[in-house]
Amino acid sequence: MTLCDIGNSSVDILEDEKLSKVTISDFDFANQSKTVYYISVNSALSEKLSTLNNWINLEQYIDRTCYYESMGIDRIVALQSINDGVIVDAGSAITVDIVDYGNFEGGFISAGLKAMRETYVNISPNLDYSFNFELALDKMPKNSPDALTYGFLGLLVKEIARYEKPIILTGGDALVLQPLFKNALVDELLIFKGMKQIITKAKLC
């Protein structure tokens, strides 16, 4: 089985349980002979793929009425993989979505680590500090680097923790964020697990 998560600049591919990533420009989608199941946020590429019979867009098998209209397909598919918990997708943006025993309860979007650090630097060159991912969040900071970390990540972590549900981290910065969460699970295959759930429910193979 070949699964593809297509972004605007790159494609994550799970083929025979092996994970790889290629840029859009390097991915030869037209010469794929196998059946490929995919999701895509790249509208231009999606339009091209819709003309190929062996490329199956899984979005058509999702009941979008359970989610809000503008919600990204990648977030929706990740939610298909769990029944109860909080999914934290730490990429260019950090998205947080809550599932309560099969029901989507809502979510929010924050700037990603790189974007937020650049924001601080744009405010003042004196705020050019790296985040402290080992920061203890049970007391207020007394230095500038920790104050920046607490102001962004400390409040984010506390908001996520207050739901008292299992936390699943995914995305490029998942391992970086893991020390801030107690007992959080990192799962880089979360979206692909959601895709498999959709395929099984739709009886596509």
C-alpha positions in Angstrom: 0.0 0.0 0.0 1.2 3.5 -0.9 0.1 6.5 1.1 0.9 10.1 0.3 0.5 13.2 2.4 1.0 16.1 0.0 1.9 19.5 1.2 2.6 22.7 -0.6 6.4 22.0 -1.0 6.9 18.4 -0.1 5.3 14.9 -0.1 5.5 12.5 2.8 5.2 8.9 1.5 4.6 5.7 3.4 5.2 2.7 1.1 5.3 -0.8 2.4 5.6 0.7 5.9 8.7 2.7 4.9 8.5 6.5 5.4 10.2 8.9 3.1 10.0 12.6 2.1 10.6 14.3 -1.3 10.1 17.7 -2.6 7.1 18.4 -4.9 9.5 19.1 -7.8 11.3 15.8 -7.3 8.2 13.6 -7.0 7.3 11.9 -10.3 3.6 11.3 -9.5 2.6 10.7 -13.2 4.7 7.5 -13.4 3.3 5.8 -10.3 1.8 2.5 -11.5 0.4 1.3 -8.2 -2.7 2.5 -6.5 -1.9 5.5 -4.4 -4.1 6.8 -1.6 -3.5 10.4 -0.8 -4.5 13.6 0.9 -3.4 17.0 -0.3 -3.4 20.7 0.7 -1.8 21.5 -2.7 -4.8 22.5 -4.9 -2.8 22.7 -8.1 -1.3 19.2 -7.7 -4.7 17.8 -6.6 -6.3 19.0 -9.8 -3.6 17.1 -11.8 -4.0 14.0 -9.7 -7.8 13.9 -10.2 -7.2 12.9 -13.8 -5.2 9.8 -12.8 -7.3 6.7 -12.1 -4.8 5.1 -9.8 -4.6 8.1 -7.4 -7.4 8.0 -4.8 -8.1 11.2 -2.9 -9.3 10.1 0.6 -10.9 13.4 1.3 -14.0 12.3 -0.5 -14.5 9.6 2.1 -14.6 11.9 5.1 -17.7 13.4 6.7 -16.7 17.0 6.8 -19.9 18.0 8.7 -18.1 16.9 11.9 -15.5 19.7 11.4 -15.5 23.3 10.5 -15.4 24.3 6.8 -11.9 25.8 6.6 -10.2 23.1 8.7 -7.2 21.5 7.0 -7.5 18.0 5.6 -4.2 17.0 7.3 -5.7 17.9 10.8 -8.9 16.1 10.0 -7.2 12.9 8.9 -4.9 12.9 11.9 -8.0 13.0 14.1 -9.3 9.8 12.4 -6.5 7.9 14.1 -7.6 8.4 17.7 -10.7 8.0 19.8 -9.8 10.2 22.8 -7.0 12.6 23.3 -5.2 15.8 22.2 -3.2 15.9 19.0 -0.4 18.5 18.9 1.0 18.8 15.4 4.2 20.8 15.7 5.1 22.0 12.2 5.4 25.5 10.6 2.3 26.2 12.8 1.4 24.3 15.9 -2.2 22.9 15.7 -3.9 21.5 18.7 -7.1 19.4 18.3 -9.2 17.7 21.0 -11.2 14.4 20.5 -13.5 13.3 23.3 -14.4 9.7 22.7 -14.9 10.0 19.0 -16.3 13.6 19.0 -14.2 16.5 17.7 -14.4 19.1 20.4 -12.5 21.8 18.6 -8.9 23.1 18.4 -6.6 26.0 17.9 -3.6 27.2 15.9 -0.5 28.8 17.2 2.7 30.0 15.5 5.4 27.3 15.2 8.7 27.4 17.0 10.6 29.1 14.2 7.9 31.6 13.5 7.5 32.6 17.1 11.2 32.9 17.6 11.4 35.2 14.6 8.5 37.2 16.0 10.4 37.9 19.2 13.5 39.0 17.3 11.4 41.3 15.1 10.1 43.0 18.3 13.7 43.6 19.5 17.2 42.2 18.8 17.5 42.0 22.6 15.0 39.1 22.5 17.1 36.9 20.3 17.1 33.8 22.5 16.6 30.1 22.0 13.7 28.4 23.7 14.5 26.3 26.8 12.7 23.0 26.4 13.8 21.8 29.8 12.1 24.7 31.6 10.2 23.9 34.8 6.7 25.3 34.3 5.7 25.3 38.0 7.4 28.6 38.8 7.8 32.0 37.1 11.1 32.6 35.3 13.8 35.0 36.4 15.8 35.4 33.2 14.9 36.6 29.7 15.4 33.3 27.8 13.1 31.4 30.2 10.7 34.3 30.3 10.3 34.1 26.5 9.9 30.3 26.7 7.3 30.5 29.4 5.3 33.3 27.7 4.9 31.1 24.6 5.5 27.4 25.3 4.6 27.5 29.0 1.1 28.9 28.4 0.7 26.5 25.4 1.6 23.5 27.5 -0.7 24.5 30.3 -3.6 25.0 28.0 -3.1 21.5 26.5 -2.6 19.8 29.8 -5.8 21.2 31.3 -7.9 18.8 29.2 -6.5 15.9 31.1 -6.4 13.6 28.1 -3.6 11.6 26.4 -1.3 13.8 24.4 0.0 12.7 21.0 2.8 14.8 19.4 3.5 14.7 15.7 5.1 17.0 13.1 8.7 18.1 12.6 9.2 19.6 16.0 7.4 16.8 18.0 10.6 15.4 19.6 11.7 18.9 20.5 8.5 19.7 22.4 8.3 16.3 24.1 10.3 17.2 27.2 7.7 19.8 28.0 4.8 17.3 28.3 4.5 14.5 30.8 3.9 11.1 29.3 3.2 12.5 25.8 3.6 10.1 22.9 5.4 11.0 19.7 3.9 9.5 16.6 5.3 10.5 13.2 2.9 8.2 11.4 -0.2 9.6 12.9 -1.6 11.0 9.6 -0.9 7.7 7.9 -2.7 5.8 10.6 -5.7 8.1 10.1 -5.5 7.4 6.3 -5.5 3.7 7.0 -8.6 4.1 9.2 -10.4 5.9 6.4 -9.4 3.2 3.8 -10.7 0.5 6.1 -14.0 2.2 6.9 -14.6 2.9 3.2 -13.6 -0.7 2.3 -11.2 0.5 -0.4 -8.9 -2.5 -0.1 
